[in-house]
Amino acid sequence: MDSDLSKQIKKLTIAERIRLVEEIWDDIARENEGFELTDSQRQELDRRLQTYSGNPSQGRTWEEIRAEFLKS
C-alpha cells in the first residue's frame, strides 16, 4: 500500500476508518457479485441461523452493535 495513503488513513478516527472499511467491503462485494463460501463458513452460518431460530430475542442487531462500536 502507498505509504502516503497509509499515513492519511492513520489520521482518521477509528469510526472513520470503520466507515472506510465498510465502504471498501461494499464496493468489493458489488464488483465480485457473490463470492463463494467455504463449507466451514456455510456450516457456521447455518449454525448461527439455527441458534437464532431457536431464540430470536437473544443477541443484538447489526445496528445496535455498529452504533456501540462507533461511539468514539
C-alpha positions, 0 to 999 in steps of 0.5 A: 500500500502507498505509504502516503495513503497509509499515513492519511488513513492513520489520521482518521478516527477509528469510526472513520476508518470503520466507515472506510472499511465498510465502504471498501467491503461494499464496493468489493462485494458489488464488483465480485457479485457473490463470492463463494463460501467455504463449507466451514463458513456455510456450516457456521452460518447455518449454525448461527441461523439455527441458534437464532431460530431457536431464540430470536430475542437473544443477541443484538442487531447489526445496528445496535452493535455498529452504533456501540462500536462507533461511539468514539 
